[in-house]
Amino acid sequence: MNNFTVILKKEFVQMLREYKIIWLPLVYLFLGMTQPIISYYLPSILEALGGSEGIIIDPSMAAQSGGEVLATTLASQFDQLGLIIIIVSMMGIVQSDKSNGMLAFILTRPVMVGSYISGKVVSNYLFIALSVAIGYVASYFYVQFLFTSIPLADLLTALVFYLVWVLFIVGFTTMISTIFNGQGIIALISIVFLIFCRMIVGLSPIIDSINPASMSHYAMEVLVVGSINKSVIFSGIATLLLTIFTLSITNNWITKKKFSNEQ
């Protein structure tokens, strides 16, 4: 437990030195505020710019419910640019320790590989989850002011579902950062795979049941429909198991490689 705490503190200090503790919450705050403002003012902007050009404004755009707008924040902001930002902020989570010899140094001390990985993952997940929550709450306040209100139970349930998806993002990116050495290839593989997972949601109920990105879809469904899909239980369990699987690969990879100072 002591080793875990040391790694945890080391990660938070590193976030502070890299100013990540400042810029990541601000980025998500901006993403969260952007979607409700765009959704509210876009019809007026298009109408003003259209003039005699004959642009037709869909009345439903201005009549969106608060849940629909907040769901759009998750889909258009968090699952696109937000996802990329998470990956970029994490692509060196293990790779940087490998390249500068810190991983080899740490593992020559009485530090279990499990403590090292759990300290890395828990610290980064907690901070990213907090950043996502800040952006989510900011979006909610704008939605509450500009559109209709959202039941608190739906709001919190959707956030929990979405954070399960975020947990898989953290676990998968950690695994890729462990296996590969170049940050560019780490970012590319992680972005392509995770966005692909998000794109195939809805194609097949069987695929959805084991696709971690389905948790994001179920979060949006709660906000729009106001009810919980029963399939979310199986998808949630599958996502947690897949996250554990990625961390197991990470643990085994580091253990077998025995990262020596030659690396």
N, C-alpha and C positions, 0 to 999 in steps of 0.2 A: 504493500500500500504506500509505503514511503517513496519507493521508486516511481510509482504512478504519480504521486503528488509532485515530485521533482520535475518530471517530464511535463506535467500539466502547467506548472509555474513557468518552466522554460518556454513553452509555446506562447503563453500569454505575454511574456516579456518580449519575445520575438515579434508578436503582432504589434506591440507598442512601438518597438524600434522601427518597424516597417510602416508605421502609421495606418496599418490595416484596421486598427481598432477605431479609427476615425473615418476613413474614406468608405469602407464597406457599408456601414449603417447609413451613411449619407447617400450612397448610390441607391440603396434600396428605398430610402425615404423619398428620393426623387422619382424612382420608378413607380412607387405606390401612389404618389400624388398626380403623376402625369396622366394615367389612364382616365380617371374620373373627369379631370378638367378637359381632356381631349373629347371624351364622349359627350360632355355637356355643351361645349362651345363649337364642336365641329359642324353641326348643321347650320348654325348662324354664319360661320366662316365661309362654308361652301355656298350658302345662299347669297352672301355679300359678293363673293368672287364670281359667282355664276352670272348674276345679272341677266342680261339678255341672251346669254349663251344657251339658256334652256336647261341648266342643270336641275334635275329633279331630286328633291330631298325626301328621303324615306321618313314619313312621320314616326315610324316605330323607333328611329334612332333617338328621338327626343323623349320618347315615352318608355325608355328602358327602366326596369326595376333596379333597385339598389343591388340586389343579389346578382343580377346579370352583369352589371358594371364591375362589381368586385370579382366576379368569375373571370371577366375579360382581363382584369389586372393580372390574375394568375396565369392565364393563357398567353396573353400578348406581351407582358412585361417580364414576369418572373420566370416563365418557362422558355423564354428566348434569350434576351439580353442578360437577364438575371442568372440564368443557368450558366451561360458563358463566363460571366464574372466570377461565379463561385469556382468554376474549374480553373480559371486563370489564377485566382488567389490561392489555390491549393496545389497547383501542378508541381511545386517543389517541396511538398510536405515531407517526403522521404528522399526524393532525388537530390535535394540540396545537401542533406546530411551524408549521402553516399559520396557526392562529388568532392566535398571538402574534408572527408575523412572523419567527420563527427560521429557517424553511425558506427564505424569501426572502433572509435575511441569509447563510445558509450557501452558497446557490447563487450569490451574488455573489462569493464567494471561489473560488479555483481548486480546487473540489471537484466531482468527477464525480458525476452523479446515481446511477450504478451503485455508487460507493463509499458514498454516503449510504444507499441502500437496503440494500446488503449488510451494512453496519455495524449498521443497525437490526435486520435480520432475524436475523443470526447471533448477536448479543448476546442478543436476546430468546429465540431458540430454545434456545440453550445453557442459559440460566437456567431456562426452563420445562421443558426436558428433564431437567435436574438435579432440579428440584422433583418432577416426575412419578416419576423414578427413586427418590427418597427415599421417597415414599409407597408405591411398588411394593415396595421392599425391606422397608419396615416391615410391609406386609401379608403379605409372604412369611414373615417371622419369626413373626408370630402364627399363620399357617397351619401352619407347621412345628411349632409348639408345640401347637396345639389340634387339628389334623387330621393328614393324612398328608403325607409329604415329597414334594417335586417335584424331578425331575432337573434338575441345573444347566443342562444344554444347553437343555432346554425353557424354563426360566425366562428365560435370556438371549435366546433366539430370540424369544420372545413379546414381550419388552421392545423389541427392535429393531424388530419389526413395528409395535408400537404407536407408537413414536417417529416412524415414517414418517408415520403418520396425524397426529401432533402437528405435524410439519413443514408439512403442508398447512393445518392450522388456523392456524398462524402466518402462512403466506403469504397465505391468503385474507383473514384479518382485516386484514393490512397493506394489501392492495389496497382493501378497503372503507373503511378509514380514510383512504386517499388520495383516493378518489373523493368521499366525502360529508363534510360539514362538522359535522353535529351528532353528538355522541357517543351520544345515545340511539338515533338511527336506525342508526348504525354497529353498535351492540350488537344491536339488534333484527334487522337483516338477517343479521348473522353467526350469531347464535344460531339463528334460524329455518332458515336454509339448512343449517348444519352438523348440526343435530339431525335435519332432514329426511333428509340423507344417511345418517345413522345408522339412521333408522327404515326405510328402504327396502332395507337390506342383506338379502339372502336372497330377495328377490322374483323376481329373474331373474339367471341366470348372466351374461347379456350386460351388464346394468346393473352387476352386481358387479365385472366386469372393469375398468370405468372409474370406479367409485365409490371415492374415497379412504377412505371409512369402512370399506370391506371389510378394510383392513389391521388394524383393531381386531378384526374378526370372526375373521380368521385367527390373530391373537395368542391369542384365547380358545380357538380350536380346538386350537392347539398345547398349551395347558395342560390341556385336557379330554381330548383324544384321544391326545396324545403323538406326533403325526405332523404333517408339513408338507404342506398342500394344494399341489399343483403349480400351481394357478391364482394363487398368491401372487406368482409371478415377474412375470406380466403385470400384475397389479394394482399391484405395487410400482413397476414402470416407469411405468405410467399415472399413478400418484400423483405421482411425481417430475416427470413431464412437465407435469402440471397445476399443480404448485407453481411450476415455471419459468414457465409461462404467466401465472399470477397476478402474478408478479414482473415479467414483461415488460410487462404492462398498467400496473402501478405505475410502472415506469420511463418508459414512453411518456406516461402521463398527466402526470407531473411535468415531463417535458421539453417537452411541447406547451403546458402551462399557463404555464410560465415564471413561477411564483408571484412576482408583483411585490409591492411593499409596499402595493399598493392592496387586497389581499385581507384 
